[in-house]
Amino acid sequence: MTIPAPKAGYKASFEKIRPREVWDFAMASLAMGVQMQGTTIQDARVVFGGIAGKPYRETAVENFLRGKTLSPALTAQAQATALTAAAPLKYNAEKIDMAKGLLASAIEKLSA
């Protein structure tokens, strides 16, 4: 299988929080990709890892980002949109904040 090269204007970021070294399992992670046309986000993919039983695609954030200009100013609004329906368990509620922090980090990196 051959993985195709990304289209012009595609940007991606992978973030993770881990307790120790690079090879440790992530407590939370985020894979984010945006297809840009100039400075406008045409499409977005946002997937969190380590916060649910399987990778969690955050379509609400993807929909929010479409048509917006990629900038650090989007961070707070995107974080408010993320994981609104999440129901954390007794001992993992901090993962919601971790995930939102990863989203902020990815937006800031992709905006640079």
C-alpha positions in Angstrom: 0.0 0.0 0.0 1.3 3.4 -0.9 0.3 6.5 1.2 -0.3 9.4 -1.1 1.6 12.6 -0.6 -0.4 15.4 1.1 -2.1 18.0 -1.1 -0.7 21.5 -1.3 -1.8 23.5 1.7 -2.1 20.6 4.1 -0.8 21.0 7.6 -0.7 18.5 10.4 0.3 18.2 14.1 0.5 15.4 16.6 0.6 16.1 20.3 0.8 13.9 23.3 1.1 14.1 27.1 3.0 11.3 28.7 4.3 10.9 32.2 8.0 10.1 31.4 9.8 9.4 28.2 9.0 9.6 24.5 8.2 5.8 24.3 5.7 5.8 27.1 2.0 5.4 26.4 0.3 8.8 26.1 -2.2 9.8 28.8 -3.8 11.8 26.1 -2.9 12.6 22.5 -4.2 14.6 19.5 -3.8 14.2 15.8 -5.0 17.2 13.8 -4.8 18.0 10.1 -6.1 21.0 8.2 -6.5 21.6 4.5 -5.8 25.2 3.8 -6.7 27.4 0.9 -4.6 30.5 1.5 -5.3 31.4 5.1 -8.7 29.8 5.3 -9.3 26.3 6.7 -11.2 24.3 4.0 -11.3 21.0 5.9 -10.1 19.7 9.3 -9.7 16.4 11.1 -9.3 16.3 14.8 -8.8 13.0 16.6 -8.1 12.5 20.4 -6.4 9.4 21.7 -6.2 8.1 25.3 -9.4 9.7 26.5 -11.9 7.0 25.5 -11.8 3.3 24.7 -10.9 4.0 21.1 -9.6 7.1 19.2 -12.3 9.8 19.4 -13.0 12.0 16.3 -14.1 15.4 17.4 -16.5 16.4 14.5 -17.8 19.5 16.4 -14.4 21.1 16.4 -13.8 20.1 12.7 -17.1 21.8 11.8 -16.3 24.8 13.8 -12.8 25.3 12.2 -14.1 25.1 8.5 -14.1 28.5 6.9 -12.1 30.1 9.7 -8.7 31.7 9.4 -6.1 29.6 11.3 -4.8 31.7 14.1 -4.1 31.5 17.9 -7.3 33.5 18.4 -9.3 30.4 17.5 -7.9 28.5 20.4 -10.4 29.5 23.1 -13.4 29.0 20.9 -12.2 25.6 19.6 -11.5 24.5 23.2 -15.1 25.6 24.2 -16.5 23.5 21.3 -14.4 20.4 22.2 -15.7 17.5 24.2 -18.9 19.2 25.3 -20.7 15.8 25.6 -17.8 14.1 27.4 -18.8 12.2 30.5 -15.5 11.5 32.4 -15.2 8.7 34.9 -14.4 9.3 38.5 -10.6 9.0 38.2 -10.0 10.4 34.7 -11.8 13.8 34.6 -8.4 15.6 34.2 -8.1 14.1 30.7 -10.7 16.6 29.4 -8.4 19.4 30.4 -5.4 17.6 29.0 -7.2 17.1 25.6 -8.2 20.8 25.4 -4.6 21.8 26.2 -3.4 19.5 23.3 -5.9 21.2 21.0 -4.6 24.6 21.9 -1.0 23.5 21.4 -1.9 22.1 17.9 -3.7 25.2 16.8 -0.8 27.4 17.9 1.8 25.2 16.1 -0.3 25.0 12.9 -0.8 28.8 13.0 2.9 29.5 13.1 
